[in-house]
Amino acid sequence: MVLSRLSGLNSYKTEVKDEVENLLTRVERAQRDIDYFGSVRDSKTCVEVDEDLVKQQLLEEAEEKRKLKVILNASCDYMLAGVKSLKIVKKTGDKHGSWMKDPGKKHAKIYLLNGPVNNVIFEFANIMTFMESNHTLKARRVILPFPWEGTGHIIYQGFLFYHRHGSLNEILKFNIQKRNIVDHMLLPGAGRIPAYQLSPSTKIDLAIDEQGLWAIHAEPEIGGNIVITKINHITMSVEHTWDTTCSSKDAEAAFMACNTLYVVYNFPSGGTSRIQCAYDVLGAVNTYEIPVLHFPKRQGSHSTIHYDPKEKQLLAWGDGSQIIYKLQNQQKG
C-alpha cells in the first residue's frame, strides 16, 4: 500500500511539475510583454495608487510604444485588400519547396530550394534563366553544410536563414557567397508542433517584410495558435514576441507584410486558398474588420508563400508550381 501511494505521489508530482513549467513559460512571456510596453492596467483590488506614479507609467508606456513604432517603421501604413492576379512562372521540383528573390539586394537573382529536407540551393541569374527548360544546367549550385527542415527558409541581404534539420528550433544564418555558416540562434517555444496544420513539415516559417526578419510558429500552450517573433537579422537575437489570435488549424501558410501577419487557410484535400486571419503587431488593423480574401482562379494547396517587400507581391510554391501573386493594398485605418 505504501509503494502504491508513493507511486501515486510521484505521478502527481510529475503532473504538478509539468503544470508549473508551463505556467512559468507563460508568466515569462507575459512579463516580457509588460516590460516591453510598460503596460498599465486598472486594478480591481482596492489599492490606493499615487497619481503621479500613474502619470509616469502612462508616459513610459507612450514612450515604449513610440520606440516600437520607430523600430517597426510606422510609416508602413498600408494593409492587404485583395489578391488580384496570378502568374504560374514554372512547374518544377517536388510537391513541396520554396523559391524566392533577395529583397535586400539590388540584383535580380532567383533562388530555388526543392523539397522539405535538402541541402542544395539553385541560384539563377534572373527569372528568364529560371524559366528556361534546361534551367538547372545554368544554375549555380550552393551546398549547405547542414540540410534544412520544412519550407520556411528565407534569403535576405545575401544570407539564407533556415531551420536546421534534426534540431528542435535552431535557426542558421548562411552566407551564400562565402558558403559558410556565420551565426545561429534558438527560437524559444518553437519546433514542437507544425506552424501550419496543413504543412506538417514546416515547424518554423521565416518571413521578410519592410521591417526585416520574422519567425512564425505555433505553440500548444495557447491552443495551437500562431506566434510571431521579430528577429534582429544582424545579431540573430529576439526583439519581441507576440501571441496572435490566429489558429494554425487548417492553415497551410502565412506571410508578413507591413507589420501584419496574414494566415492562409485551405481544406485538407486542397481547394481555394483564402486569407481569413490577420494580426497587426501595432494594432492599427482590426482583425475582425478584414474580409476573407480568396486567392484567384487556382484550386490546390501551397507549401510556401513569401512576401517580396521590394515588388509588393507574393512568391508561392503550389503543388510543384512556382507562382507570383499580385496584390491590392489600401491605407490602414
N, C-alpha and C positions, 0 to 999 in steps of 0.2 A: 504493500500500500504506500509506503514511504517513497519507494522508487517511482511508483505511478504518479504521485504528487509532484516529485522532483521533475519528472518528465514534462508534466503539465506546466509547471512553473517555467521551465526552460523554453517551452514553446511560447508561453505568454510573454516571456522576456524578449524573445526574438521579434514577436509581433510589435511589442511596445518600442523596441529599438528601431524597427523599420519605420514606424509611425513618427517617432521623434526625428529621425534623419530626414524624412520627407518634410516634416514641419519646419525643421531648421533650414532646408533648402528654400522653402517659400518665404520664410522670415528674412533670410539673407537678401533675396531678390527684392522683397518689399522695402527693406532698409536701404538698398541701393537706390530704389526709385525715390524714396523720401529724401535721401541725401542729395540726389541729383537735382530734383525740382524744388527742394526746400518747401515741400507741401505743408500747408496749414489746414487742418480740418477742425470743424467745430466739435467740441467735446460734449457728449451727452451727460457727463457727470457734472455735479455741482461743484465746479472748481473756479475760484476767482483768478482771473487772468489779468496780468498787468497790461494796460492799454498800449503803452509804449513798446512793450515786447511784441505784441501782436503786430503793430505797425512795422517794426523792424523785420519781423518774419515775412510779412507781406512784401516788403521792399526786396528782401533777399529772394523771395520766390519770383518776383518780377525780373530780377537781375539774372537768375538762373535760366528762366525761360528766354530772356533776351540772348544769353550766351548760347543756348541750344539752337536758337534760330540762326545765329551767326555761324555756328558750326555746320548747320544743315542748309545754309544759304537760303534764307526765307524768300529771296527774290524769285525762287522757283515756285510760281503761283498758279500752275495750271493742273487740271485733272483730266482723266480719260473720259471721253464722251462716246466713243464707239470704235469698233474695229471695222474699217470701211472696205478693205480690199485685200486680196491675197495674190501672191505670185509663187508658184512652185518653181524654184530655181533649178533643182536637180533631184534625182532619185538615186541614191547610192548608199551603200552600207547596210547595217543591221536595222532591226525594228527600233532599237534604242540607240541614241547617240546625241551628239551636240556639235553645232557649228556656230562660228561667231567671227566678229571683227574685233579689233582692239580700239575702243573709243578713246583711249588715252594717247593714241599715236596718230600722226598725220598720214601714214601710208594706207594703202587700200588692200592689204593682205587679208586673206581668208584662212581660217583655221578649222580643221575638221578632226573631231575626236570620236571615233567609232566604237560603239559598244559600251555596256555598263562597267566592264572591267577591261582595261587595256593600258599600254604604256607607250603608244606611238601617236605623236601629233603630226598631221599632214598640214604643211604650210604652203599656200598658193599665193602667187604674186598679186593676183587680183581676181575679181569674180568671173571675168571672162575665161581665165585659165581654168578656174574651178569648174566651169560649165562645160568644158571640152570633154569629149567621150573618153579620151585616154588621160584624164586629168591626174591620176595618181602617178603616172610616169614623169610628170612635170612638177610634182610636189617635192618640197624639201621635207625629209623625214627627221623628226626630232624624237629621240628615245629618252624616256623618263627613267630615272634610277629606281623609282617605285611606281607601281601601277595605281590608277585612280579607281575610286569606287563610286558607282552611280553615274549620273549625267549632269551633276550640278556644278561643274567647273566653270571658270570664267578667266578671260585674259584681259589684263589691264596694265597699261604703261610698260609693256614688254615682259610682263610676268604672267605665268599661269598659276592661278590659285586653285587648289583641288584637295578633295578629301582622300587621304591615303588609304588604299585598300588594306583591309585587315586591322585597321585601327578603329577605335570607338568614335573618336571625334577630333582626330589630328588633321589640321589643315596645313598643307605645304605651299611654300612660295618658291616657284621655279623660274629662273632666268632663262628665257627661251633662246636668246642669242648666245649666251655663255654656256648654256646647257648644264646648269648646276643648281642645287637647292641652296637658297640663300637665307631662308628663315622658316619657322614653323610656329604653330600655336595650337592649343587645345581649346575647343569651344564648349564651355560648361553646359551641362544638361543635354547636349545633342548626341545623336547617334544611337539611341535606344529603340526608337520606332521610326518608320519612314516619315519623311517630311510631308509626303502625299500618299494617301492610301492606294491610289491607282498607279503609282510609280514606286513600287516597293524597293527597288534597288538604290534609290536616292534617299540617304539619311540626312545629308546636308546639301542644301542648294545655295550656291553663291551667286550674287547678283551685283550688277553695276547700274547706278543711275547718275544723275547730275552731281550727286554728293559723294560718290565713290563706292566703296566696297561694303556689301551687306551679306549676312548669312541668314538663311531661312531654315528652320527645323520645327519639329513638333515634340511636345512633351506629354507623357502620360499623366503627370500630376495635375494638369489642367484640362483633362478630358480629351487629350489628343489635339488640342488647339495649337495653332501655329505661333511660333515665337520668332521675332526678328531681332537681329543684333547688328549694330553699326560697328564696323571694324576699321581701325586705322591701318590702311594697307602698307604704310611705310614701317611702322613699329610692330605690326601684327599684334595689336592689343585691342581689347574690347573697349569701346567708347560708351555704349549704353545698350540696354536690352529692354524690349517691350513684349509683354504677353498680349496677344491680339484676341479678338473675338471670332476670328475666322477658323473654322474647323478644317482638319485635314481629311475628314471622311469624304469620300467621293471626289477629292481633289486630285488633279493629275499634274499640275504645275503651278507656278506663280512667278511674278516678277515685281521689281521695284521700279517706280517712275516718279520723280519729283517728290520724294519723301513718303510715297504712298505704296503700300503693298496691295497688289491685285492678285486674287486667287482664282484659278481657272478650274472649273468642275466639269465632270462628264459622267457618263454611265459606265459601269464596269465592262459592258460589251462594246463600248465605243458609241459615239453619236455626235451631236453638235456640241462642241465645247462652248462654255459660257463663263463669263466673269460674274459672280454673284456675291462676292465679299471683298471689301476694300478696307484698309486700315491706314489712316494718315497719322504719322507719329507726332505731328504738330497740332492735330485736332482741327485743322482747317476744313476737312471734309467730313461730313456726317455720313457714316457707313449706311445708315438706313435710308438715306435720300438718293443713293446711287441706284439706278435701274439695272436690271440684269442685262449684260452686254453679250450678245451672241457672236461667235466667230462666223464669218460668211462662207456659204457655198459648200464647205467641206464636211464630210462625215468621216469619223475616225477618232484617233486619240493623239496626244502629244506626250513625248517623254521629256522634252525640254522646251521652254520658252524664255528667251533672253531679250531684254530691252536694250536697244542701242541709243544712248542719250545724245550721240552726235547727230544721228539722222532721224531720231524720233520715230523709230519703227521697231517691230518685233522680228527676231530671227528664231524660227521654231524648227524642231525636228518632229515630224509626224509620220509614224509608220514607215520609216526609211526615206521619207521625202524631206528635202531642205526647203523651207518655206519662209517668205517675207510677208509680214502683215503690215499694212499701212494703218496709221492711227488717226483718229479725230479727237482733238482736245478742246477744252473750254476753260475759262478762268475759274479758279476756286472761289467759292462764296457767292 
